[in-house]
Amino acid sequence: MSESANVRIRSAGENDAPALLAIYAPYVERTAVSFETAVPSVEEFAARIRKSVAQWAWLVAERDGRCLGYAYGSTHRERAAYRWSVETSAYVDASIQRRGVGKALYFALIDALIARGYCNAFAGMTVPNDASMALHRSVGFEPIGVFRRVGFKFGAWHDVAWAQRRLSEAPPA
């Protein structure tokens, strides 16, 4: 059942950090989906939100005041020629996964990034992760390659599959 119809998507604020960190922490603590090995502090997470909102976008999906997930843009690479490309990520609370919330977040994020002039979006997914691969395909990302043995977590090497979506043909004039 799609539950995205009764979900509100809005820009995140620093005050969302505790709720969003509660969604993210299990990914850090129990999976290789995130390559972080320690859950960041609420203050660090709030700083990440602040930076993303200022430069790219960080969106929250909520229903009845409860945060269900989030999606955001971040630096693809530091050098100036990369400035029109963005890396994207999305995390959805385990209790609401596969119900359309991630897809709704991603479409809203893509619109926000296009409005800011970005031309290319990239997403890295630890493999295997069929749900994330399906989500990215459903919003127009295409596979472009795999970084083999790029992350070491929980005593094992992990590959990361990369996907790309073109947002616009050229940067703003």
Secondary structure, DSSP 4 states (H G I P E B T S, - for coil): ---GGG-EEEE--GGGHHHHHHHHHHHHHH-SSS--SSPPPHHHHHHHHHHHHHHS-EEEEEETTEEEEEEEEEES-SSGGGTTEEEEEEEE-GGGTTSSHHHHHHHHHHHHHHHTT--EEEEEEEES-HHHHHHHHHTT-EEEEEEEEEEEETTEEEEEEEEEEE--SS---
